[in-house]
Amino acid sequence: MTRIGSVCVLIFFSIFLGACAGTNGSSPASAGVSAEAIAKLDRTLKDEIAQGGLPGTVMLIYRNGQVAHFEANGMRDKEAQIPMTRDSIFRMASMTKPITSVAIMMLYEEGRIAIGDPVSKYLPEFKDMKVGVEGKDAAGNTVLNLVQPRRAMTVQDLLRHTSGLTYGHRGRSSALVKKSYVAAGEQSREHTNAELVTKLAKTPLAFHPGTQWEYGRSTDVLGRIVEVVSGMTLGEFFQSRIFAPLGMVDTFFNVPPGKVARVAHPMVESATGRRPNVSDPSKPQRFESGGGALFSTASDYLRFTRMLLAGGELDGVRLLSPKTVEFMTSDHLGATPGSNYPGYGFGLGFAVRTSTGVNDMPGSVGEYLWGGAQGTWFWIDPREKLIAIFMSQRPGDVRVHYRRMVKNLVAQTLR
């Protein structure tokens, strides 16, 4: 075997053993968790699967430098009766967003982006965007008036979702603004990042930048900024600057043919008799959405989150400085209205806990988190030296119920 081949083998086994530690070696007690509470968590998830609420799950708990629990339950494909495995690949949806935010902050550290800059400095299409304000015409009909924004949208606005951009299918903004998004084809999976930005530049903003928080296309626009500044596609940047350095071998926009069989699929919904409309991993994705198109595994996402928990470095590879990670995971909203997550503000890519109370989920001040619409969810609690990653292929509003349930059950394991 060549020296390069030997090194590759060593890297693979170090990643594999690091992912499996805790279930094969360390005890729950040494990781600071209760074996009894872990058993309760596992039993509860199995009960939910048996009752038909979930098709399958992968649950990973990392604490005090060890994997304390890593278990797969249920089915990767319920209809085909294919069991879930720990290396199952999931549609990460909005758990893509923190990775895109890290990419932006890597370019920020290189002096190639300033987050206080207007977005139009990098994307000239955004220079003349207007804000859509509903009003009444002479006949009393509701109309959308276009007004000049009070200030320019900044990169920081994109990172913290105060840009004025929204989604055409969700959120609290004007129905007429959303109608313009639908007319522009914002929800298509067939455009490139450049084409999406061109579409968004022709739609009105939902509000004046910086005046409120609303979840939307902001991180997709960040993905396009990464492309413009780096000269790479977003997928190329992710692979060369984040995934390869961190040893994330199962994270990609397009699933390699040899790995498609490992993708977890949502179950057929009893109300419709059909599976939810999700991306097909066997077909190439044209849209490398920085806001929600990656596929990944629990083990790979652990590599990414361990890097953040360690202040931007993992196994001798540094992506960000500790001060940048601290900056990203601080609340950047302050008194800005809009967020519907009590007890949380928002940082540069994550919701950030600001109070131990208020919210109906337990947690520590300073923890940060996000989830995906297809059923994935993670949080990092620096105070508890904890990372929790919950993977399931259960899209829809019911995912919020499972997030709360899992957050509560994991909190009970901590000792």
Residue pairs with C-beta under 8 A, 6 or more apart in sequence:
1 9
11 247
12 249
14 247
14 315
15 247
15 249
15 299
15 303
18 67
19 67
19 70
19 86
19 299
19 302
20 67
20 70
21 66
21 67
22 28
22 31
22 61
22 62
22 66
22 67
22 68
22 69
22 70
23 67
23 69
23 70
23 71
26 66
26 67
26 68
27 35
28 34
28 35
28 38
28 68
28 69
28 413
29 35
29 415
30 64
30 66
31 61
31 63
31 64
31 66
31 67
31 68
32 63
32 64
32 68
32 385
32 414
32 415
33 61
33 63
33 68
33 69
33 413
33 414
33 415
34 412
34 413
34 414
34 415
37 409
37 412
37 413
38 61
38 68
38 69
38 413
40 409
40 412
41 59
41 69
41 406
41 409
41 410
41 412
41 413
42 59
42 69
42 71
42 73
44 405
44 409
45 54
45 57
45 59
45 73
45 74
45 406
46 73
46 74
48 54
48 402
48 405
49 55
49 56
49 57
49 73
49 74
49 75
52 270
53 394
53 398
53 402
54 74
54 392
54 394
54 402
55 74
55 75
55 76
55 77
55 78
55 264
55 265
55 266
55 267
55 392
55 393
55 394
56 72
56 73
56 74
56 75
56 76
56 78
56 83
56 84
56 88
56 264
56 392
56 393
57 72
57 73
57 74
57 84
57 390
57 391
57 392
58 70
58 71
58 72
58 73
58 84
58 86
58 88
58 90
58 297
58 298
58 389
58 390
58 391
58 392
59 69
59 70
59 71
59 73
59 388
59 389
59 390
59 391
59 406
60 67
60 69
60 70
60 298
60 299
60 302
60 387
60 388
60 389
60 390
60 391
61 67
61 68
61 69
61 70
61 386
61 387
61 388
61 410
61 413
62 68
62 302
62 305
62 306
62 386
62 387
62 388
62 389
63 384
63 385
63 386
63 387
63 414
64 385
65 385
67 302
68 413
69 413
70 86
70 298
71 86
72 83
72 84
72 85
72 86
72 88
73 84
74 83
74 84
75 81
75 82
75 83
75 84
75 267
76 82
76 83
76 84
76 85
76 88
76 262
76 263
76 264
76 265
76 393
77 264
77 265
78 265
78 267
78 268
79 265
79 267
79 268
84 264
85 262
86 297
86 298
86 299
87 250
87 262
87 297
87 299
88 262
88 263
88 264
88 297
88 391
89 250
89 255
89 259
89 262
89 263
89 264
89 281
89 295
89 296
89 297
90 263
90 264
90 295
90 296
90 297
90 298
90 374
90 375
90 376
90 391
90 392
90 393
91 263
91 264
91 278
91 279
91 295
91 372
91 374
91 376
91 393
92 292
92 294
92 295
92 296
92 301
92 372
92 374
92 376
93 292
93 372
93 373
93 374
93 376
94 219
94 291
94 292
94 370
94 371
94 372
94 373
95 294
95 296
95 301
95 370
95 371
95 372
95 376
95 377
95 378
96 219
96 289
96 290
96 291
96 292
96 293
96 294
96 372
97 219
97 290
97 291
97 292
97 349
97 370
98 304
98 308
98 349
98 350
98 370
99 238
99 242
99 294
99 304
100 219
100 222
100 223
100 226
100 234
100 290
100 291
100 349
101 159
101 219
101 222
101 328
101 348
101 349
101 350
102 242
102 304
102 308
102 319
102 320
102 328
102 349
103 222
103 223
103 226
103 234
103 237
103 238
103 241
103 242
103 290
104 113
104 115
104 155
104 159
104 222
104 225
104 226
104 348
105 320
105 324
105 328
105 348
106 241
106 242
106 319
106 320
107 113
107 226
107 229
107 230
108 114
108 115
108 324
109 320
109 321
109 324
112 229
112 230
113 122
113 155
113 225
113 229
114 155
115 154
115 155
115 156
115 159
115 348
116 154
116 155
116 156
117 154
117 155
118 126
118 152
118 153
118 154
119 126
119 152
119 153
119 154
119 155
119 157
119 158
119 163
119 221
119 225
120 126
120 127
120 152
120 153
122 155
122 225
122 228
122 229
123 197
123 201
123 221
123 224
123 225
123 228
125 197
125 198
125 201
126 153
126 197
126 200
126 201
126 221
129 149
129 153
129 164
129 201
129 204
129 205
130 146
130 147
130 148
130 149
130 204
130 205
131 146
131 147
131 148
131 149
131 164
131 204
131 205
131 206
131 207
131 208
132 144
132 145
132 146
132 174
132 176
132 177
132 180
132 204
132 205
132 206
133 144
133 145
133 146
133 147
133 174
134 142
134 143
134 144
134 145
134 174
134 176
135 142
135 143
135 144
135 145
136 142
136 143
137 143
142 176
143 176
144 174
144 176
144 177
144 180
144 204
146 204
149 164
149 205
149 208
149 209
150 208
150 209
150 210
150 211
151 208
151 209
151 210
152 209
153 163
153 164
153 165
153 205
153 209
154 209
154 210
155 222
155 225
156 162
156 332
156 348
157 163
157 164
157 209
157 210
157 218
158 165
158 218
158 219
158 221
158 222
158 225
159 218
159 222
159 332
159 347
159 348
159 349
160 213
160 332
160 333
160 346
160 347
160 348
161 213
161 214
161 215
161 216
161 218
161 346
162 209
162 210
162 211
162 212
162 213
162 214
162 333
162 336
162 338
163 205
163 209
163 216
163 218
163 221
164 205
164 206
164 207
164 208
164 209
165 200
165 205
165 206
165 214
165 216
165 217
165 218
165 221
166 173
166 177
166 178
166 181
166 206
166 214
166 215
166 216
166 217
167 178
167 181
167 186
167 215
167 216
167 217
168 178
168 179
168 181
168 182
168 184
168 186
168 187
169 178
169 182
169 187
170 215
171 178
171 206
171 214
171 215
171 216
172 214
172 338
173 206
173 207
173 214
174 206
177 203
177 204
177 205
177 206
180 203
180 204
181 187
181 203
184 199
184 200
184 202
184 203
185 191
185 199
186 196
186 199
186 200
186 203
186 217
188 287
189 279
189 285
189 286
189 287
190 286
190 287
191 199
191 286
191 287
192 286
192 287
192 288
193 220
193 223
193 224
193 227
193 234
193 287
193 288
193 289
193 290
194 224
194 227
196 217
196 220
196 221
196 224
196 287
197 221
197 224
200 217
200 221
206 214
206 216
207 214
210 336
211 336
212 336
212 337
212 338
213 333
213 336
213 337
213 338
213 339
213 346
214 338
217 291
218 291
219 290
219 291
219 292
219 349
220 289
220 290
220 291
220 292
221 290
222 290
223 234
223 288
223 289
223 290
223 291
224 234
224 290
226 232
226 234
226 237
226 290
227 233
227 234
227 237
230 237
232 240
233 288
234 253
234 288
234 290
235 252
235 253
235 254
235 288
238 251
238 253
238 294
239 252
241 319
242 248
242 304
242 319
243 249
243 251
243 252
243 300
245 317
245 319
246 303
246 304
246 307
246 314
246 317
246 319
247 303
247 315
248 296
248 300
248 303
248 304
249 300
250 259
250 262
250 295
250 296
250 297
250 299
250 300
251 294
251 295
251 296
251 297
251 300
251 301
251 304
252 294
252 295
252 296
253 285
253 288
253 293
253 294
253 295
254 284
254 285
255 263
255 281
255 282
255 295
257 282
260 281
260 282
263 281
263 295
264 391
264 392
264 393
265 275
265 278
265 393
266 275
266 276
266 278
266 374
266 375
266 393
266 394
266 395
267 275
267 393
267 394
268 274
268 275
269 275
269 276
276 395
276 396
278 374
278 395
279 285
279 293
281 295
285 293
287 293
292 372
292 373
297 391
298 389
298 391
301 378
301 389
302 387
302 389
303 314
305 378
305 380
305 387
305 389
306 314
306 387
307 313
307 314
307 317
307 319
307 320
308 325
308 329
308 380
309 380
309 382
309 385
309 387
311 320
311 321
311 322
311 325
311 326
312 318
312 319
312 320
312 321
312 322
312 324
312 325
313 319
320 328
327 348
328 347
328 348
328 349
328 350
329 347
329 348
329 350
329 352
329 366
329 368
329 382
330 347
330 352
331 345
331 346
331 347
331 352
331 354
332 345
332 346
332 347
332 348
333 339
333 345
333 346
334 345
339 345
339 346
339 351
341 351
341 359
342 358
342 359
342 360
343 353
343 354
343 355
343 356
343 357
343 358
343 359
343 363
344 351
344 352
344 353
344 354
344 359
345 351
345 352
345 354
346 352
347 368
349 370
350 368
350 369
350 370
351 368
351 369
351 370
352 366
352 367
352 368
353 359
353 363
353 364
353 365
353 366
353 367
353 368
353 369
354 365
355 365
356 362
356 363
356 364
356 365
360 404
361 403
361 404
361 407
361 408
362 407
362 408
362 411
363 379
363 381
363 407
363 411
364 381
364 382
364 383
364 384
365 383
366 381
366 382
366 383
367 379
367 380
367 381
367 382
367 383
367 384
368 379
368 380
369 377
369 378
369 379
369 380
370 377
370 378
371 377
371 378
371 399
371 403
373 395
373 399
374 393
374 394
374 395
375 391
375 392
375 393
375 394
375 395
375 399
375 402
376 389
376 390
376 391
376 392
377 389
377 390
377 399
377 402
377 403
377 406
378 387
378 388
378 389
378 390
379 386
379 387
379 388
379 407
380 386
380 387
381 387
381 388
384 414
386 410
386 414
388 406
388 407
388 410
390 402
390 403
390 406
392 399
392 402
394 402
